Amino acid sequence: MLALSRKCNESIMIGNDIEITILEIKGDQVKLGINAPKSVPIYRKEIYLQIQESNKEALDVSLDTVDLKNLFRGNDNL
């Protein structure tokens, strides 16, 4: 992990297209501004983890559906 020190209104660049600016510092909170192309999704980590979990659950359900279809197809031969 790279750790950088920045003051209010200073920025860092990630690649050529993403700029992160320190907008405000109040106590233990830092407000960030992120300028990135619309094609780059940006989420708070807790939201990102929820999305990943939802995707995993959806995949598990779709796999169960495929297994169920295969089970019924196997009964066609009876």
mmCIF file of the N, C-alpha and C atoms, coordinates in Angstrom:
data_MODEL
# 
_entry.id   MODEL 
# 
loop_
_atom_site.group_PDB 
_atom_site.id 
_atom_site.type_symbol 
_atom_site.label_atom_id 
_atom_site.label_alt_id 
_atom_site.label_comp_id 
_atom_site.label_asym_id 
_atom_site.label_entity_id 
_atom_site.label_seq_id 
_atom_site.pdbx_PDB_ins_code 
_atom_site.Cartn_x 
_atom_site.Cartn_y 
_atom_site.Cartn_z 
_atom_site.occupancy 
_atom_site.B_iso_or_equiv 
_atom_site.pdbx_formal_charge 
_atom_site.auth_seq_id 
_atom_site.auth_comp_id 
_atom_site.auth_asym_id 
_atom_site.auth_atom_id 
_atom_site.pdbx_PDB_model_num 
ATOM 1   N N  . MET A 1 1  ? 0.848   -1.177  0.000   1.00 0.00 ? 1  MET A N  1 
ATOM 2   C CA . MET A 1 1  ? 0.000   0.000   0.000   1.00 0.00 ? 1  MET A CA 1 
ATOM 3   C C  . MET A 1 1  ? 0.893   1.240   0.000   1.00 0.00 ? 1  MET A C  1 
ATOM 4   N N  . LEU A 1 2  ? 0.556   2.164   -0.861  1.00 0.00 ? 2  LEU A N  1 
ATOM 5   C CA . LEU A 1 2  ? 1.262   3.441   -0.920  1.00 0.00 ? 2  LEU A CA 1 
ATOM 6   C C  . LEU A 1 2  ? 0.546   4.422   -0.007  1.00 0.00 ? 2  LEU A C  1 
ATOM 7   N N  . ALA A 1 3  ? 1.265   5.059   0.899   1.00 0.00 ? 3  ALA A N  1 
ATOM 8   C CA . ALA A 1 3  ? 0.684   6.063   1.791   1.00 0.00 ? 3  ALA A CA 1 
ATOM 9   C C  . ALA A 1 3  ? 1.234   7.425   1.406   1.00 0.00 ? 3  ALA A C  1 
ATOM 10  N N  . LEU A 1 4  ? 0.331   8.379   1.165   1.00 0.00 ? 4  LEU A N  1 
ATOM 11  C CA . LEU A 1 4  ? 0.721   9.733   0.771   1.00 0.00 ? 4  LEU A CA 1 
ATOM 12  C C  . LEU A 1 4  ? 0.137   10.739  1.743   1.00 0.00 ? 4  LEU A C  1 
ATOM 13  N N  . SER A 1 5  ? 0.856   11.815  1.963   1.00 0.00 ? 5  SER A N  1 
ATOM 14  C CA . SER A 1 5  ? 0.343   12.927  2.762   1.00 0.00 ? 5  SER A CA 1 
ATOM 15  C C  . SER A 1 5  ? -0.112  14.028  1.812   1.00 0.00 ? 5  SER A C  1 
ATOM 16  N N  . ARG A 1 6  ? -1.299  14.555  2.047   1.00 0.00 ? 6  ARG A N  1 
ATOM 17  C CA . ARG A 1 6  ? -1.843  15.637  1.236   1.00 0.00 ? 6  ARG A CA 1 
ATOM 18  C C  . ARG A 1 6  ? -2.526  16.620  2.161   1.00 0.00 ? 6  ARG A C  1 
ATOM 19  N N  . LYS A 1 7  ? -2.509  17.875  1.787   1.00 0.00 ? 7  LYS A N  1 
ATOM 20  C CA . LYS A 1 7  ? -3.224  18.917  2.512   1.00 0.00 ? 7  LYS A CA 1 
ATOM 21  C C  . LYS A 1 7  ? -4.512  19.230  1.762   1.00 0.00 ? 7  LYS A C  1 
ATOM 22  N N  . CYS A 1 8  ? -5.368  19.999  2.392   1.00 0.00 ? 8  CYS A N  1 
ATOM 23  C CA . CYS A 1 8  ? -6.629  20.405  1.773   1.00 0.00 ? 8  CYS A CA 1 
ATOM 24  C C  . CYS A 1 8  ? -6.353  21.064  0.424   1.00 0.00 ? 8  CYS A C  1 
ATOM 25  N N  . ASN A 1 9  ? -7.161  20.729  -0.552  1.00 0.00 ? 9  ASN A N  1 
ATOM 26  C CA . ASN A 1 9  ? -7.078  21.221  -1.940  1.00 0.00 ? 9  ASN A CA 1 
ATOM 27  C C  . ASN A 1 9  ? -5.896  20.654  -2.722  1.00 0.00 ? 9  ASN A C  1 
ATOM 28  N N  . GLU A 1 10 ? -5.183  19.687  -2.183  1.00 0.00 ? 10 GLU A N  1 
ATOM 29  C CA . GLU A 1 10 ? -4.130  19.009  -2.939  1.00 0.00 ? 10 GLU A CA 1 
ATOM 30  C C  . GLU A 1 10 ? -4.701  17.703  -3.492  1.00 0.00 ? 10 GLU A C  1 
ATOM 31  N N  . SER A 1 11 ? -4.081  17.218  -4.569  1.00 0.00 ? 11 SER A N  1 
ATOM 32  C CA . SER A 1 11 ? -4.610  16.047  -5.276  1.00 0.00 ? 11 SER A CA 1 
ATOM 33  C C  . SER A 1 11 ? -3.546  14.987  -5.475  1.00 0.00 ? 11 SER A C  1 
ATOM 34  N N  . ILE A 1 12 ? -4.022  13.810  -5.837  1.00 0.00 ? 12 ILE A N  1 
ATOM 35  C CA . ILE A 1 12 ? -3.150  12.762  -6.354  1.00 0.00 ? 12 ILE A CA 1 
ATOM 36  C C  . ILE A 1 12 ? -3.778  12.284  -7.657  1.00 0.00 ? 12 ILE A C  1 
ATOM 37  N N  . MET A 1 13 ? -2.960  11.749  -8.536  1.00 0.00 ? 13 MET A N  1 
ATOM 38  C CA . MET A 1 13 ? -3.432  11.208  -9.808  1.00 0.00 ? 13 MET A CA 1 
ATOM 39  C C  . MET A 1 13 ? -3.234  9.694   -9.798  1.00 0.00 ? 13 MET A C  1 
ATOM 40  N N  . ILE A 1 14 ? -4.220  8.980   -10.307 1.00 0.00 ? 14 ILE A N  1 
ATOM 41  C CA . ILE A 1 14 ? -4.115  7.545   -10.517 1.00 0.00 ? 14 ILE A CA 1 
ATOM 42  C C  . ILE A 1 14 ? -4.205  7.348   -12.031 1.00 0.00 ? 14 ILE A C  1 
ATOM 43  N N  . GLY A 1 15 ? -3.103  6.935   -12.610 1.00 0.00 ? 15 GLY A N  1 
ATOM 44  C CA . GLY A 1 15 ? -3.045  6.860   -14.066 1.00 0.00 ? 15 GLY A CA 1 
ATOM 45  C C  . GLY A 1 15 ? -3.206  8.256   -14.653 1.00 0.00 ? 15 GLY A C  1 
ATOM 46  N N  . ASN A 1 16 ? -3.739  8.312   -15.868 1.00 0.00 ? 16 ASN A N  1 
ATOM 47  C CA . ASN A 1 16 ? -3.925  9.602   -16.539 1.00 0.00 ? 16 ASN A CA 1 
ATOM 48  C C  . ASN A 1 16 ? -5.318  10.167  -16.358 1.00 0.00 ? 16 ASN A C  1 
ATOM 49  N N  . ASP A 1 17 ? -6.265  9.352   -15.850 1.00 0.00 ? 17 ASP A N  1 
ATOM 50  C CA . ASP A 1 17 ? -7.671  9.742   -15.895 1.00 0.00 ? 17 ASP A CA 1 
ATOM 51  C C  . ASP A 1 17 ? -8.348  9.960   -14.550 1.00 0.00 ? 17 ASP A C  1 
ATOM 52  N N  . ILE A 1 18 ? -7.707  9.555   -13.456 1.00 0.00 ? 18 ILE A N  1 
ATOM 53  C CA . ILE A 1 18 ? -8.382  9.634   -12.159 1.00 0.00 ? 18 ILE A CA 1 
ATOM 54  C C  . ILE A 1 18 ? -7.631  10.587  -11.241 1.00 0.00 ? 18 ILE A C  1 
ATOM 55  N N  . GLU A 1 19 ? -8.354  11.593  -10.762 1.00 0.00 ? 19 GLU A N  1 
ATOM 56  C CA . GLU A 1 19 ? -7.782  12.576  -9.839  1.00 0.00 ? 19 GLU A CA 1 
ATOM 57  C C  . GLU A 1 19 ? -8.577  12.547  -8.543  1.00 0.00 ? 19 GLU A C  1 
ATOM 58  N N  . ILE A 1 20 ? -7.859  12.435  -7.436  1.00 0.00 ? 20 ILE A N  1 
ATOM 59  C CA . ILE A 1 20 ? -8.485  12.446  -6.107  1.00 0.00 ? 20 ILE A CA 1 
ATOM 60  C C  . ILE A 1 20 ? -7.988  13.682  -5.380  1.00 0.00 ? 20 ILE A C  1 
ATOM 61  N N  . THR A 1 21 ? -8.933  14.509  -4.955  1.00 0.00 ? 21 THR A N  1 
ATOM 62  C CA . THR A 1 21 ? -8.609  15.780  -4.306  1.00 0.00 ? 21 THR A CA 1 
ATOM 63  C C  . THR A 1 21 ? -9.116  15.771  -2.870  1.00 0.00 ? 21 THR A C  1 
ATOM 64  N N  . ILE A 1 22 ? -8.307  16.264  -1.947  1.00 0.00 ? 22 ILE A N  1 
ATOM 65  C CA . ILE A 1 22 ? -8.734  16.442  -0.555  1.00 0.00 ? 22 ILE A CA 1 
ATOM 66  C C  . ILE A 1 22 ? -9.558  17.724  -0.515  1.00 0.00 ? 22 ILE A C  1 
ATOM 67  N N  . LEU A 1 23 ? -10.845 17.598  -0.218  1.00 0.00 ? 23 LEU A N  1 
ATOM 68  C CA . LEU A 1 23 ? -11.724 18.762  -0.199  1.00 0.00 ? 23 LEU A CA 1 
ATOM 69  C C  . LEU A 1 23 ? -11.833 19.398  1.178   1.00 0.00 ? 23 LEU A C  1 
ATOM 70  N N  . GLU A 1 24 ? -11.825 18.565  2.205   1.00 0.00 ? 24 GLU A N  1 
ATOM 71  C CA . GLU A 1 24 ? -12.041 19.084  3.552   1.00 0.00 ? 24 GLU A CA 1 
ATOM 72  C C  . GLU A 1 24 ? -11.511 18.084  4.567   1.00 0.00 ? 24 GLU A C  1 
ATOM 73  N N  . ILE A 1 25 ? -10.980 18.605  5.659   1.00 0.00 ? 25 ILE A N  1 
ATOM 74  C CA . ILE A 1 25 ? -10.529 17.779  6.776   1.00 0.00 ? 25 ILE A CA 1 
ATOM 75  C C  . ILE A 1 25 ? -11.181 18.336  8.031   1.00 0.00 ? 25 ILE A C  1 
ATOM 76  N N  . LYS A 1 26 ? -11.990 17.505  8.698   1.00 0.00 ? 26 LYS A N  1 
ATOM 77  C CA . LYS A 1 26 ? -12.661 17.908  9.942   1.00 0.00 ? 26 LYS A CA 1 
ATOM 78  C C  . LYS A 1 26 ? -12.457 16.799  10.953  1.00 0.00 ? 26 LYS A C  1 
ATOM 79  N N  . GLY A 1 27 ? -11.638 17.050  11.950  1.00 0.00 ? 27 GLY A N  1 
ATOM 80  C CA . GLY A 1 27 ? -11.389 16.038  12.970  1.00 0.00 ? 27 GLY A CA 1 
ATOM 81  C C  . GLY A 1 27 ? -10.818 14.780  12.348  1.00 0.00 ? 27 GLY A C  1 
ATOM 82  N N  . ASP A 1 28 ? -11.530 13.657  12.522  1.00 0.00 ? 28 ASP A N  1 
ATOM 83  C CA . ASP A 1 28 ? -11.039 12.387  11.975  1.00 0.00 ? 28 ASP A CA 1 
ATOM 84  C C  . ASP A 1 28 ? -11.692 12.033  10.644  1.00 0.00 ? 28 ASP A C  1 
ATOM 85  N N  . GLN A 1 29 ? -12.387 12.993  10.025  1.00 0.00 ? 29 GLN A N  1 
ATOM 86  C CA . GLN A 1 29 ? -13.008 12.747  8.724   1.00 0.00 ? 29 GLN A CA 1 
ATOM 87  C C  . GLN A 1 29 ? -12.319 13.555  7.637   1.00 0.00 ? 29 GLN A C  1 
ATOM 88  N N  . VAL A 1 30 ? -12.188 12.917  6.482   1.00 0.00 ? 30 VAL A N  1 
ATOM 89  C CA . VAL A 1 30 ? -11.597 13.558  5.313   1.00 0.00 ? 30 VAL A CA 1 
ATOM 90  C C  . VAL A 1 30 ? -12.617 13.471  4.189   1.00 0.00 ? 30 VAL A C  1 
ATOM 91  N N  . LYS A 1 31 ? -12.920 14.593  3.552   1.00 0.00 ? 31 LYS A N  1 
ATOM 92  C CA . LYS A 1 31 ? -13.837 14.595  2.418   1.00 0.00 ? 31 LYS A CA 1 
ATOM 93  C C  . LYS A 1 31 ? -13.009 14.597  1.139   1.00 0.00 ? 31 LYS A C  1 
ATOM 94  N N  . LEU A 1 32 ? -13.271 13.611  0.273   1.00 0.00 ? 32 LEU A N  1 
ATOM 95  C CA . LEU A 1 32 ? -12.531 13.449  -0.972  1.00 0.00 ? 32 LEU A CA 1 
ATOM 96  C C  . LEU A 1 32 ? -13.409 13.813  -2.154  1.00 0.00 ? 32 LEU A C  1 
ATOM 97  N N  . GLY A 1 33 ? -12.780 14.366  -3.169  1.00 0.00 ? 33 GLY A N  1 
ATOM 98  C CA . GLY A 1 33 ? -13.434 14.563  -4.459  1.00 0.00 ? 33 GLY A CA 1 
ATOM 99  C C  . GLY A 1 33 ? -12.736 13.656  -5.453  1.00 0.00 ? 33 GLY A C  1 
ATOM 100 N N  . ILE A 1 34 ? -13.518 12.936  -6.252  1.00 0.00 ? 34 ILE A N  1 
ATOM 101 C CA . ILE A 1 34 ? -12.941 11.997  -7.208  1.00 0.00 ? 34 ILE A CA 1 
ATOM 102 C C  . ILE A 1 34 ? -13.408 12.388  -8.601  1.00 0.00 ? 34 ILE A C  1 
ATOM 103 N N  . ASN A 1 35 ? -12.452 12.662  -9.463  1.00 0.00 ? 35 ASN A N  1 
ATOM 104 C CA . ASN A 1 35 ? -12.747 12.979  -10.846 1.00 0.00 ? 35 ASN A CA 1 
ATOM 105 C C  . ASN A 1 35 ? -12.242 11.815  -11.688 1.00 0.00 ? 35 ASN A C  1 
ATOM 106 N N  . ALA A 1 36 ? -13.181 11.082  -12.307 1.00 0.00 ? 36 ALA A N  1 
ATOM 107 C CA . ALA A 1 36 ? -12.825 9.894   -13.083 1.00 0.00 ? 36 ALA A CA 1 
ATOM 108 C C  . ALA A 1 36 ? -13.794 9.775   -14.249 1.00 0.00 ? 36 ALA A C  1 
ATOM 109 N N  . PRO A 1 37 ? -13.397 9.043   -15.284 1.00 0.00 ? 37 PRO A N  1 
ATOM 110 C CA . PRO A 1 37 ? -14.321 8.806   -16.391 1.00 0.00 ? 37 PRO A CA 1 
ATOM 111 C C  . PRO A 1 37 ? -15.579 8.088   -15.903 1.00 0.00 ? 37 PRO A C  1 
ATOM 112 N N  . LYS A 1 38 ? -16.708 8.336   -16.575 1.00 0.00 ? 38 LYS A N  1 
ATOM 113 C CA . LYS A 1 38 ? -17.971 7.713   -16.172 1.00 0.00 ? 38 LYS A CA 1 
ATOM 114 C C  . LYS A 1 38 ? -17.913 6.197   -16.273 1.00 0.00 ? 38 LYS A C  1 
ATOM 115 N N  . SER A 1 39 ? -17.000 5.680   -17.079 1.00 0.00 ? 39 SER A N  1 
ATOM 116 C CA . SER A 1 39 ? -16.887 4.229   -17.238 1.00 0.00 ? 39 SER A CA 1 
ATOM 117 C C  . SER A 1 39 ? -16.214 3.558   -16.044 1.00 0.00 ? 39 SER A C  1 
ATOM 118 N N  . VAL A 1 40 ? -15.667 4.342   -15.114 1.00 0.00 ? 40 VAL A N  1 
ATOM 119 C CA . VAL A 1 40 ? -14.992 3.793   -13.936 1.00 0.00 ? 40 VAL A CA 1 
ATOM 120 C C  . VAL A 1 40 ? -15.973 3.814   -12.761 1.00 0.00 ? 40 VAL A C  1 
ATOM 121 N N  . PRO A 1 41 ? -16.417 2.633   -12.298 1.00 0.00 ? 41 PRO A N  1 
ATOM 122 C CA . PRO A 1 41 ? -17.327 2.625   -11.154 1.00 0.00 ? 41 PRO A CA 1 
ATOM 123 C C  . PRO A 1 41 ? -16.581 3.010   -9.876  1.00 0.00 ? 41 PRO A C  1 
ATOM 124 N N  . ILE A 1 42 ? -17.243 3.794   -9.032  1.00 0.00 ? 42 ILE A N  1 
ATOM 125 C CA . ILE A 1 42 ? -16.648 4.237   -7.768  1.00 0.00 ? 42 ILE A CA 1 
ATOM 126 C C  . ILE A 1 42 ? -17.668 3.955   -6.663  1.00 0.00 ? 42 ILE A C  1 
ATOM 127 N N  . TYR A 1 43 ? -17.255 3.167   -5.676  1.00 0.00 ? 43 TYR A N  1 
ATOM 128 C CA . TYR A 1 43 ? -18.126 2.806   -4.563  1.00 0.00 ? 43 TYR A CA 1 
ATOM 129 C C  . TYR A 1 43 ? -17.378 2.965   -3.247  1.00 0.00 ? 43 TYR A C  1 
ATOM 130 N N  . ARG A 1 44 ? -18.123 3.264   -2.177  1.00 0.00 ? 44 ARG A N  1 
ATOM 131 C CA . ARG A 1 44 ? -17.548 3.108   -0.846  1.00 0.00 ? 44 ARG A CA 1 
ATOM 132 C C  . ARG A 1 44 ? -17.326 1.616   -0.642  1.00 0.00 ? 44 ARG A C  1 
ATOM 133 N N  . LYS A 1 45 ? -16.307 1.265   0.113   1.00 0.00 ? 45 LYS A N  1 
ATOM 134 C CA . LYS A 1 45 ? -15.944 -0.152  0.227   1.00 0.00 ? 45 LYS A CA 1 
ATOM 135 C C  . LYS A 1 45 ? -17.078 -1.002  0.776   1.00 0.00 ? 45 LYS A C  1 
ATOM 136 N N  . GLU A 1 46 ? -17.810 -0.504  1.774   1.00 0.00 ? 46 GLU A N  1 
ATOM 137 C CA . GLU A 1 46 ? -18.881 -1.311  2.356   1.00 0.00 ? 46 GLU A CA 1 
ATOM 138 C C  . GLU A 1 46 ? -19.983 -1.583  1.325   1.00 0.00 ? 46 GLU A C  1 
ATOM 139 N N  . ILE A 1 47 ? -20.236 -0.642  0.430   1.00 0.00 ? 47 ILE A N  1 
ATOM 140 C CA . ILE A 1 47 ? -21.219 -0.843  -0.632  1.00 0.00 ? 47 ILE A CA 1 
ATOM 141 C C  . ILE A 1 47 ? -20.670 -1.837  -1.651  1.00 0.00 ? 47 ILE A C  1 
ATOM 142 N N  . TYR A 1 48 ? -19.396 -1.698  -2.000  1.00 0.00 ? 48 TYR A N  1 
ATOM 143 C CA . TYR A 1 48 ? -18.751 -2.618  -2.935  1.00 0.00 ? 48 TYR A CA 1 
ATOM 144 C C  . TYR A 1 48 ? -18.840 -4.056  -2.425  1.00 0.00 ? 48 TYR A C  1 
ATOM 145 N N  . LEU A 1 49 ? -18.580 -4.253  -1.129  1.00 0.00 ? 49 LEU A N  1 
ATOM 146 C CA . LEU A 1 49 ? -18.645 -5.598  -0.553  1.00 0.00 ? 49 LEU A CA 1 
ATOM 147 C C  . LEU A 1 49 ? -20.070 -6.152  -0.590  1.00 0.00 ? 49 LEU A C  1 
ATOM 148 N N  . GLN A 1 50 ? -21.069 -5.286  -0.367  1.00 0.00 ? 50 GLN A N  1 
ATOM 149 C CA . GLN A 1 50 ? -22.465 -5.724  -0.451  1.00 0.00 ? 50 GLN A CA 1 
ATOM 150 C C  . GLN A 1 50 ? -22.813 -6.147  -1.875  1.00 0.00 ? 50 GLN A C  1 
ATOM 151 N N  . ILE A 1 51 ? -22.340 -5.397  -2.859  1.00 0.00 ? 51 ILE A N  1 
ATOM 152 C CA . ILE A 1 51 ? -22.581 -5.738  -4.262  1.00 0.00 ? 51 ILE A CA 1 
ATOM 153 C C  . ILE A 1 51 ? -21.948 -7.088  -4.579  1.00 0.00 ? 51 ILE A C  1 
ATOM 154 N N  . GLN A 1 52 ? -20.714 -7.290  -4.128  1.00 0.00 ? 52 GLN A N  1 
ATOM 155 C CA . GLN A 1 52 ? -20.036 -8.562  -4.377  1.00 0.00 ? 52 GLN A CA 1 
ATOM 156 C C  . GLN A 1 52 ? -20.798 -9.726  -3.751  1.00 0.00 ? 52 GLN A C  1 
ATOM 157 N N  . GLU A 1 53 ? -21.291 -9.541  -2.536  1.00 0.00 ? 53 GLU A N  1 
ATOM 158 C CA . GLU A 1 53 ? -22.044 -10.598 -1.857  1.00 0.00 ? 53 GLU A CA 1 
ATOM 159 C C  . GLU A 1 53 ? -23.354 -10.885 -2.585  1.00 0.00 ? 53 GLU A C  1 
ATOM 160 N N  . SER A 1 54 ? -24.038 -9.838  -3.031  1.00 0.00 ? 54 SER A N  1 
ATOM 161 C CA . SER A 1 54 ? -25.279 -10.018 -3.785  1.00 0.00 ? 54 SER A CA 1 
ATOM 162 C C  . SER A 1 54 ? -25.020 -10.762 -5.087  1.00 0.00 ? 54 SER A C  1 
ATOM 163 N N  . ASN A 1 55 ? -23.938 -10.417 -5.764  1.00 0.00 ? 55 ASN A N  1 
ATOM 164 C CA . ASN A 1 55 ? -23.586 -11.107 -7.005  1.00 0.00 ? 55 ASN A CA 1 
ATOM 165 C C  . ASN A 1 55 ? -23.294 -12.584 -6.748  1.00 0.00 ? 55 ASN A C  1 
ATOM 166 N N  . LYS A 1 56 ? -22.608 -12.857 -5.644  1.00 0.00 ? 56 LYS A N  1 
ATOM 167 C CA . LYS A 1 56 ? -22.295 -14.242 -5.301  1.00 0.00 ? 56 LYS A CA 1 
ATOM 168 C C  . LYS A 1 56 ? -23.579 -15.018 -5.020  1.00 0.00 ? 56 LYS A C  1 
ATOM 169 N N  . GLU A 1 57 ? -24.508 -14.417 -4.280  1.00 0.00 ? 57 GLU A N  1 
ATOM 170 C CA . GLU A 1 57 ? -25.779 -15.078 -3.978  1.00 0.00 ? 57 GLU A CA 1 
ATOM 171 C C  . GLU A 1 57 ? -26.574 -15.317 -5.253  1.00 0.00 ? 57 GLU A C  1 
ATOM 172 N N  . ALA A 1 58 ? -26.572 -14.350 -6.161  1.00 0.00 ? 58 ALA A N  1 
ATOM 173 C CA . ALA A 1 58 ? -27.300 -14.510 -7.425  1.00 0.00 ? 58 ALA A CA 1 
ATOM 174 C C  . ALA A 1 58 ? -26.693 -15.640 -8.242  1.00 0.00 ? 58 ALA A C  1 
ATOM 175 N N  . LEU A 1 59 ? -25.399 -15.762 -8.233  1.00 0.00 ? 59 LEU A N  1 
ATOM 176 C CA . LEU A 1 59 ? -24.737 -16.840 -8.959  1.00 0.00 ? 59 LEU A CA 1 
ATOM 177 C C  . LEU A 1 59 ? -25.099 -18.189 -8.357  1.00 0.00 ? 59 LEU A C  1 
ATOM 178 N N  . ASP A 1 60 ? -25.137 -18.256 -7.030  1.00 0.00 ? 60 ASP A N  1 
ATOM 179 C CA . ASP A 1 60 ? -25.508 -19.505 -6.363  1.00 0.00 ? 60 ASP A CA 1 
ATOM 180 C C  . ASP A 1 60 ? -26.931 -19.914 -6.738  1.00 0.00 ? 60 ASP A C  1 
ATOM 181 N N  . VAL A 1 61 ? -27.851 -18.954 -6.810  1.00 0.00 ? 61 VAL A N  1 
ATOM 182 C CA . VAL A 1 61 ? -29.240 -19.242 -7.176  1.00 0.00 ? 61 VAL A CA 1 
ATOM 183 C C  . VAL A 1 61 ? -29.302 -19.714 -8.619  1.00 0.00 ? 61 VAL A C  1 
ATOM 184 N N  . SER A 1 62 ? -28.579 -19.063 -9.521  1.00 0.00 ? 62 SER A N  1 
ATOM 185 C CA . SER A 1 62 ? -28.628 -19.467 -10.924 1.00 0.00 ? 62 SER A CA 1 
ATOM 186 C C  . SER A 1 62 ? -28.014 -20.855 -11.101 1.00 0.00 ? 62 SER A C  1 
ATOM 187 N N  . LEU A 1 63 ? -26.995 -21.193 -10.331 1.00 0.00 ? 63 LEU A N  1 
ATOM 188 C CA . LEU A 1 63 ? -26.426 -22.535 -10.405 1.00 0.00 ? 63 LEU A CA 1 
ATOM 189 C C  . LEU A 1 63 ? -27.429 -23.570 -9.916  1.00 0.00 ? 63 LEU A C  1 
ATOM 190 N N  . ASP A 1 64 ? -28.174 -23.233 -8.857  1.00 0.00 ? 64 ASP A N  1 
ATOM 191 C CA . ASP A 1 64 ? -29.196 -24.145 -8.360  1.00 0.00 ? 64 ASP A CA 1 
ATOM 192 C C  . ASP A 1 64 ? -30.267 -24.366 -9.419  1.00 0.00 ? 64 ASP A C  1 
ATOM 193 N N  . THR A 1 65 ? -30.643 -23.324 -10.162 1.00 0.00 ? 65 THR A N  1 
ATOM 194 C CA . THR A 1 65 ? -31.638 -23.429 -11.217 1.00 0.00 ? 65 THR A CA 1 
ATOM 195 C C  . THR A 1 65 ? -31.144 -24.347 -12.320 1.00 0.00 ? 65 THR A C  1 
ATOM 196 N N  . VAL A 1 66 ? -29.876 -24.208 -12.701 1.00 0.00 ? 66 VAL A N  1 
ATOM 197 C CA . VAL A 1 66 ? -29.296 -25.079 -13.725 1.00 0.00 ? 66 VAL A CA 1 
ATOM 198 C C  . VAL A 1 66 ? -29.306 -26.521 -13.244 1.00 0.00 ? 66 VAL A C  1 
ATOM 199 N N  . ASP A 1 67 ? -28.924 -26.755 -11.999 1.00 0.00 ? 67 ASP A N  1 
ATOM 200 C CA . ASP A 1 67 ? -28.939 -28.113 -11.447 1.00 0.00 ? 67 ASP A CA 1 
ATOM 201 C C  . ASP A 1 67 ? -30.353 -28.691 -11.458 1.00 0.00 ? 67 ASP A C  1 
ATOM 202 N N  . LEU A 1 68 ? -31.337 -27.873 -11.135 1.00 0.00 ? 68 LEU A N  1 
ATOM 203 C CA . LEU A 1 68 ? -32.724 -28.318 -11.114 1.00 0.00 ? 68 LEU A CA 1 
ATOM 204 C C  . LEU A 1 68 ? -33.184 -28.693 -12.526 1.00 0.00 ? 68 LEU A C  1 
ATOM 205 N N  . LYS A 1 69 ? -32.843 -27.875 -13.518 1.00 0.00 ? 69 LYS A N  1 
ATOM 206 C CA . LYS A 1 69 ? -33.201 -28.184 -14.901 1.00 0.00 ? 69 LYS A CA 1 
ATOM 207 C C  . LYS A 1 69 ? -32.552 -29.493 -15.340 1.00 0.00 ? 69 LYS A C  1 
ATOM 208 N N  . ASN A 1 70 ? -31.295 -29.688 -14.991 1.00 0.00 ? 70 ASN A N  1 
ATOM 209 C CA . ASN A 1 70 ? -30.600 -30.919 -15.352 1.00 0.00 ? 70 ASN A CA 1 
ATOM 210 C C  . ASN A 1 70 ? -31.245 -32.130 -14.681 1.00 0.00 ? 70 ASN A C  1 
ATOM 211 N N  . LEU A 1 71 ? -31.713 -31.969 -13.466 1.00 0.00 ? 71 LEU A N  1 
ATOM 212 C CA . LEU A 1 71 ? -32.389 -33.049 -12.765 1.00 0.00 ? 71 LEU A CA 1 
ATOM 213 C C  . LEU A 1 71 ? -33.640 -33.468 -13.508 1.00 0.00 ? 71 LEU A C  1 
ATOM 214 N N  . PHE A 1 72 ? -34.445 -32.480 -13.949 1.00 0.00 ? 72 PHE A N  1 
ATOM 215 C CA . PHE A 1 72 ? -35.671 -32.802 -14.677 1.00 0.00 ? 72 PHE A CA 1 
ATOM 216 C C  . PHE A 1 72 ? -35.366 -33.393 -16.042 1.00 0.00 ? 72 PHE A C  1 
ATOM 217 N N  . ARG A 1 73 ? -34.331 -32.943 -16.688 1.00 0.00 ? 73 ARG A N  1 
ATOM 218 C CA . ARG A 1 73 ? -33.950 -33.507 -17.988 1.00 0.00 ? 73 ARG A CA 1 
ATOM 219 C C  . ARG A 1 73 ? -33.574 -34.986 -17.833 1.00 0.00 ? 73 ARG A C  1 
ATOM 220 N N  . GLY A 1 74 ? -32.947 -35.307 -16.708 1.00 0.00 ? 74 GLY A N  1 
ATOM 221 C CA . GLY A 1 74 ? -32.583 -36.695 -16.473 1.00 0.00 ? 74 GLY A CA 1 
ATOM 222 C C  . GLY A 1 74 ? -33.788 -37.595 -16.333 1.00 0.00 ? 74 GLY A C  1 
ATOM 223 N N  . ASN A 1 75 ? -34.918 -37.047 -15.846 1.00 0.00 ? 75 ASN A N  1 
ATOM 224 C CA . ASN A 1 75 ? -36.147 -37.833 -15.676 1.00 0.00 ? 75 ASN A CA 1 
ATOM 225 C C  . ASN A 1 75 ? -36.869 -38.048 -16.992 1.00 0.00 ? 75 ASN A C  1 
ATOM 226 N N  . ASP A 1 76 ? -36.537 -37.305 -18.050 1.00 0.00 ? 76 ASP A N  1 
ATOM 227 C CA . ASP A 1 76 ? -37.187 -37.473 -19.344 1.00 0.00 ? 76 ASP A CA 1 
ATOM 228 C C  . ASP A 1 76 ? -36.897 -38.854 -19.925 1.00 0.00 ? 76 ASP A C  1 
ATOM 229 N N  . ASN A 1 77 ? -35.801 -39.450 -19.535 1.00 0.00 ? 77 ASN A N  1 
ATOM 230 C CA . ASN A 1 77 ? -35.415 -40.733 -20.094 1.00 0.00 ? 77 ASN A CA 1 
ATOM 231 C C  . ASN A 1 77 ? -36.135 -41.913 -19.436 1.00 0.00 ? 77 ASN A C  1 
ATOM 232 N N  . LEU A 1 78 ? -36.938 -41.653 -18.426 1.00 0.00 ? 78 LEU A N  1 
ATOM 233 C CA . LEU A 1 78 ? -37.634 -42.753 -17.726 1.00 0.00 ? 78 LEU A CA 1 
ATOM 234 C C  . LEU A 1 78 ? -38.802 -43.277 -18.516 1.00 0.00 ? 78 LEU A C  1 
# 
